[in-house]
Amino acid sequence: MCAKPSCARRFARPCCSPPWNFPTTLHGTIVDVDTQSSQGTVGIGIDGDGKPDVMVDIGPTVLGTTLRDTLDFVSFTSFRHQIEYAQFGTALNSYAATHVMKPLLRDGLKGKQISVTGAFSYDSSSGQPEIVPLAMLLGGGRS
């Protein structure tokens, strides 16, 4: 039993049940690019020290259920069974891969400004946050 039942009311989940999932928007500079793995990432520097503060998935593969689990209006009980719940998560990942990550040009990313809106999972064993994007904008603009 969770020691803080108010967490469930405030965050739509028990406080003792990591990982936590958060929507986020950030603006920064791409300081690291990994396109060698199927789960490609870019490291985004936010504080100006030239080191990545967060990682952003750029695909082509999207792993996990971060997008699905961030939605506070969707839960397991919204579906008939576990397979439908899993298929919903897969569909969200597929949307992000096809409509957000795939159009991103991979050449010359390092040093560019980027704005990202997406979600990340966090638990105490996590290093840097890894964001699954739902929108990305290269350049000085903010979306």
C-alpha positions as CSV (number, residue, x, y, z in Angstrom):
1,M,0.0,0.0,0.0
2,C,1.3,3.4,-0.9
3,A,2.1,5.7,2.0
4,K,0.8,8.7,0.2
5,P,-2.7,8.1,-1.2
6,S,-2.9,11.7,-2.2
7,C,-0.4,11.0,-5.0
8,A,-2.9,8.8,-6.8
9,R,-5.4,11.7,-6.8
10,R,-2.8,14.3,-7.8
11,F,-0.8,12.3,-10.4
12,A,-3.4,9.7,-11.5
13,R,-1.2,6.9,-10.3
14,P,0.1,5.5,-7.0
15,C,3.2,7.3,-5.9
16,C,5.0,4.1,-5.1
17,S,4.7,2.8,-8.6
18,P,7.6,4.0,-10.9
19,P,8.3,4.9,-13.5
20,W,6.7,8.3,-13.6
21,N,5.8,9.7,-17.0
22,F,5.8,13.4,-17.8
23,P,4.9,15.5,-20.8
24,T,7.5,18.1,-21.6
25,T,8.6,20.8,-23.9
26,L,12.2,21.9,-24.2
27,H,14.4,24.1,-26.3
28,G,18.2,23.6,-26.7
29,T,21.1,22.8,-29.0
30,I,21.9,19.4,-30.4
31,V,25.3,18.5,-29.0
32,D,25.4,14.7,-29.7
33,V,24.0,12.6,-32.5
34,D,23.7,8.8,-32.6
35,T,22.2,7.4,-35.8
36,Q,24.0,4.1,-35.7
37,S,21.5,2.2,-33.5
38,S,17.9,1.5,-34.6
39,Q,16.8,3.6,-31.6
40,G,18.7,6.7,-32.8
41,T,19.0,9.6,-30.4
42,V,20.2,13.2,-30.2
43,G,21.6,14.7,-27.1
44,I,20.2,18.2,-26.3
45,G,22.2,20.7,-24.3
46,I,20.1,23.2,-22.4
47,D,22.5,24.9,-20.0
48,G,25.2,25.8,-22.6
49,D,28.1,23.6,-21.3
50,G,28.2,21.6,-24.5
51,K,27.1,18.4,-22.8
52,P,23.8,16.6,-23.4
53,D,21.2,17.3,-20.6
54,V,18.5,15.2,-22.1
55,M,18.3,12.6,-24.9
56,V,15.6,12.7,-27.6
57,D,14.7,9.6,-29.6
58,I,14.9,10.1,-33.4
59,G,14.2,6.5,-34.4
60,P,13.5,4.7,-36.6
61,T,12.6,2.4,-33.7
62,V,10.5,3.6,-30.7
63,L,10.7,1.4,-27.6
64,G,8.5,1.4,-24.5
65,T,5.2,2.8,-23.5
66,T,6.1,6.3,-22.4
67,L,3.7,8.0,-24.8
68,R,0.7,5.8,-23.8
69,D,1.5,5.9,-20.1
70,T,1.8,9.7,-20.0
71,L,-1.8,10.2,-21.0
72,D,-3.8,10.7,-17.8
73,F,-7.1,10.2,-19.6
74,V,-6.2,6.6,-20.8
75,S,-5.8,3.7,-18.6
76,F,-5.8,-0.1,-18.8
77,T,-9.5,-0.1,-17.8
78,S,-10.3,1.9,-21.0
79,F,-9.7,-1.3,-23.0
80,R,-11.3,-4.7,-23.3
81,H,-8.0,-6.5,-22.6
82,Q,-4.3,-6.2,-22.4
83,I,-3.7,-6.8,-26.1
84,E,-5.8,-3.8,-27.1
85,Y,-4.0,-1.7,-24.5
86,A,-0.6,-2.8,-25.9
87,Q,-1.8,-2.1,-29.5
88,F,-2.8,1.4,-28.5
89,G,0.7,2.0,-27.2
90,T,2.2,0.6,-30.4
91,A,0.0,2.8,-32.5
92,L,1.2,5.9,-30.6
93,N,4.8,4.9,-31.1
94,S,4.2,4.2,-34.8
95,Y,2.7,7.7,-35.2
96,A,5.7,9.3,-33.5
97,A,8.1,7.3,-35.7
98,T,6.3,8.0,-39.0
99,H,5.2,11.6,-38.6
100,V,7.7,13.1,-36.2
101,M,11.0,11.2,-36.4
102,K,11.1,10.0,-40.0
103,P,10.8,13.4,-41.6
104,L,13.8,14.7,-39.5
105,L,16.8,15.1,-41.8
106,R,19.8,13.3,-40.2
107,D,22.6,15.2,-41.8
108,G,24.2,18.1,-40.0
109,L,22.1,18.0,-36.9
110,K,25.0,18.7,-34.5
111,G,25.0,22.4,-33.4
112,K,21.4,23.1,-34.5
113,Q,18.8,24.6,-32.3
114,I,15.8,22.3,-31.6
115,S,12.4,22.6,-29.9
116,V,10.9,19.3,-28.7
117,T,7.5,18.5,-27.3
118,G,7.0,14.9,-26.1
119,A,7.1,12.7,-23.0
120,F,9.7,10.9,-20.8
121,S,9.6,8.3,-18.1
122,Y,11.5,8.7,-14.9
123,D,12.5,6.5,-12.0
124,S,15.3,6.8,-9.6
125,S,17.6,4.5,-11.7
126,S,17.3,6.7,-14.7
127,G,20.2,8.8,-15.9
128,Q,19.4,11.5,-18.3
129,P,15.7,11.9,-19.3
130,E,15.0,10.3,-22.7
131,I,12.2,12.0,-24.5
132,V,9.9,10.4,-27.0
133,P,8.9,13.3,-29.3
134,L,5.5,14.2,-30.6
135,A,6.7,17.4,-32.2
136,M,10.1,18.6,-33.2
137,L,11.2,21.9,-34.8
138,L,14.7,22.6,-36.0
139,G,16.0,26.2,-36.0
140,G,15.5,29.1,-33.7
141,G,11.7,29.0,-33.7
142,R,9.6,27.6,-30.9
143,S,6.6,25.4,-31.5
